[in-house]
Every structure is written in C-alpha cells, then in structure tokens.
Amino acid sequence: MTEKSVTEEVVTAQGRMRGTWEEGVRVFRGVPFAAAPVGPLRFRPPQPAPAWEGVRSAVAHGPASYQFNGVNEEAVGRLIAELDPGAPGIMAWPSYTNATYRHDHADEDCLYLDIWVPELPEGASDLPVYVYYHGGANAVSSGSFTLERGAQLARSQQVVVVRPNYRLGALGWVHFGLISDALPEAVNLGVQDQVAALRWVNENIAAFGGDPGRVTIGGESAGGTAVSHLLTLPAARGLFRRAVLQSLSPFNPWCTQERPEAETVARLYLELLGLDDPAQLARIEPDRLLAVGNILTRWFPPDAALAWRPLGGVVDGDWIPEAPARHLAEDPLDLDGVEVVIGFAKDEWLFFRGHSDTVRHGTRDDVLAVLSQVFGDRAAEVYRRYQRLHPDHTEPGRILSDVMSFAFFKFSSLRIAQNMAAQNIPVRAFQFSYELPGLEGSLHAVHTGDIPFLFGNHTEADLAWWPAFDGIDRDELARVSAEAMDLYGAVIRGEDPGPAWPRFGSGDDTVLWLGRTIEPRPGLLRAELDTFTDHGVTDVSTLEDTLTGNLRARIGRRPGPGVS
C-alpha cells in the first residue's frame, strides 16, 4: 500500500474510515449505509447503520446480496428437485452472462456501498455526485460489479460515484406483508433499501467531497426501474436533481406489479415451500427461497408469459404510490425541477435469447403466437410492417426480438419522454446502437452493452466478463467510450451538452445515436412507434392491460410440479 493510500480517511456520521487509492481516484468500499438485515431484521425495513470505534477499513467490497452463484448452485439444485419433483434442474442465466453475474461473495448482510472520489483540492466538498443502482433483475449482481466500477467515470468527469447494494430475490422483492400479519413490514423492502442508501449519501457525501445538492441518480435495467420508483416517491423528493433511466421497462420480471399480482407471487412461494405459517419465513434457509424463485421462472418462461414480474416492486400506495412507467408516461407531473435522461439499447430483447426458444430458432408461426399476446389478430400485419422496417432481419426470431425490444423497453421510454417534453420537463434520450462482434455478432447492440462505454471500463480483463465484446476494436471502443462519457458526465454535472445532444421534444423526438458514431437523430424511432399506434397499442396502459390480462390467464392454468 502506498503512503498516499493509507492517508485516505474520512469521518461519517457512523465513524472514521480509511479507503485506498486506485486507478487515479480515492476508493472507499464496503461502507455500511444501514444495519445488517439479518436475524430479527430479516423482512424488516432498513435500520440505521451502527456507529463504530476507531478507524474502519474501507478497502474491501462488502458482500453482495444473497443470490444464486457458484457457491450455492449445487445446494439450490437439490432443493429444486425436492420442492418440484421431476423438474429438469436449475434454469440458469444464459451461458454468455454467467461470468458477468457471478457474485460468489454474497450474504444476507449486504447493505453496503462503494464510493469513488476524484482527486480534488483539500477541503473541497462541491463535486457532483452520481448514485447508480445496479441491474440484474432484482435477483443477481451488486454495487461492486466490476464493469460498473466508478473509477474511470469519477476521474474523467470529476464526479463522485456511489454504487449501493440492495436486497435481492425474495428477501427484498416478494411482498409477504401483503398476505400475512406475521411479516407486516415485508413490502417493497428493496425499494426501501434504495431510499436508505440515497439518504445516507445526502447526509454523508460532503465528507467525501461531494455536494448533496448536486446528486444525480441513475441505473440500468432493474436499476432503471429503481430510478423510476424514486422519481414518483414523495419520500425521495429533494434527494436528487437529475435522473438517468437506462433500459427501463414496465413489463420484465423485475418490474413493478399491481397488488393482486404480488399477492399471487407471495402465495406461490408459500405453496411451494409448504408453509402454512408465514412467520416461518423469518428462519427459512435462504437457498430455499432461491430454489422457489428458479421454479417460478421455469413455470412462466418469457415466450409464454409476457409481463410475468415475480421480483418487482408493488404498488402499495406508500413506497410505490402508483405504477411509475404508466404515471410518468400519461399523467401531469411535478418533478420539482428534476432533469431526466432516458436510454435504451437497439436490440434489448436479444439479451434474453438464451431463455427464448422462439428467438433462437422459432418459425414465423411461433413468432406470431407470441406477438398475438400483444396485438391479437393484428399480429401478422405487425410482423409484415417490421419486415419492411428491417429488411435485413431475415430470421423470424430476429423480428420477434425487434418487436419485443420496442414493446418492453422503447415504447414506454418514448411515451415517458414525450409526456415530459410536453410539460417542459428537460429530458434527453439515447439509443445504444454499437454492433458488438462477440458470439458471432448474435447479440448486436444488446441490453447492458452500453455499460462498458458509459463507465469507461474496457481493459482486456474487464471485457473478459462479457463475451459479446470478444474481438472488438479496442481503440475504437476507447474513442467512442470517451466521447460517450463526456456527454454522460455533462448531464451528471448538470451541464447542457448543447447541439451534440439536444433535448427530446419540440416535435422532432430527437434520440442520440450511440454507435460507432455518436450523433443526434430526429425521429429515429417514429416508424416503430407508428406501427404500434396504428395497431391498437397507443399508450402504456393499453399495453399493460393486454399483457397482464394474458398473464392472469396463464397463471390460472399454471403447470404442476415437474413441468418445464
């Protein structure tokens, strides 16, 4: 350890801590923002972090939230066979993402965050702050995921980067309090963790050189959904000035549920666990919760049960007052001056091809069967329209991915941007469009592909985590990443990037194209949006009603044990 690193000490409300110096920035890891949610605090809201004596080491990461990983894989597999006899085994993440989401250092004691601080004059405490919530479907990953580490963004853009954990899986996102007086507080615990982290930042970030009045919140995928919750939550009002929502979706497994749906999920957990008394959940082995989650994923696969959301927040009128995507897309908004960025990937849905037989090798009829869940008897015409929009996409599964990328991610994002722009809320949009060469180019500009570009983590060791980047031109990647980070950083700092990235709206619906070139493109997605509106999908509410209606029918005839 260098002499410089051993002097990296700060004093927070809980006590003194010592970080280190890496990649040209100060780093503080494993910082507790709440008490460990274990023992009597399991299935309870986050409690204040306890104080400590002396100097706490903040060099090593804290544990990730408990999740499926290489350590518990064998045990979870045995439990699946016990709870669902005849099941074909674990439904793992697609092989091309396994390494990405391996967090073997995981524990229920998980409410920690990491902080990266650029070098700054002694005594300075006015740097902008970026609090970024990780993705992972509310099931996997952590604030210490290496591709999202904040060193390069902090150093190049002069911002303080904060990456919090939050409880995952059933411990944070199955709402047993809706059906049981034994666990009355077990509702939206993951959301409450995210708010607790943000409050800790506001109370303590000045000690690290950050300005609590210049906080931007952001997140990708499930992290983008987290940001949508915070945008609509009165308890978070005033804790941030800007919001970045990347790959926001109302309909994927990590997205917000209505109460009847959440109650059904909670009851399915109890049914599969064989529990008559929900109070037993306070002591149950966490691997059993993982096993049930895996079983339910297999019961309702993506092609057959669109909008199945077993690990999403729930509209409870308290921590989630209303469905955030629908509210942000359709209602009058009072965001108290918050500026917004909305981003999505060109080929979002291809990330899920490993779980979708139809995307990988479906016929036209297979694809139409899936599309009929959205468009009914208009599915064939939508298919033909998309063939005309993308004449080089010759495989039926690729057409399905195009439609689902728009239905599940871009449609609601565009409607939110349009609603905000109509109310003079500053909003910008971008589409990640860089064609990634790995895996024979099969994932194209895929969900999560923007992360190495926007965080600047693209060393050989970094990219080894994500096979989609195999064979990429590293010099071109560095060039595009630097340009993208400058625009991203300007937004985080509250600066106007000018004509390089104009606001969305003014009738042109300009979206920033983030590919081998980076340029604003007016009306980039207008033809796809017209395809949806011309075929009956005019707003987020209509799309959600259609999808959830089909889902309820599917749950009503759910498979028995052992059915894949």
Summary of the structure (lengths in Angstrom):
residues: 564
radius of gyration: 22.5
end to end distance: 51.9
largest distance: 69.8
contacts: 2017
relative contact order: 0.11
helix: 43%
strand: 15%
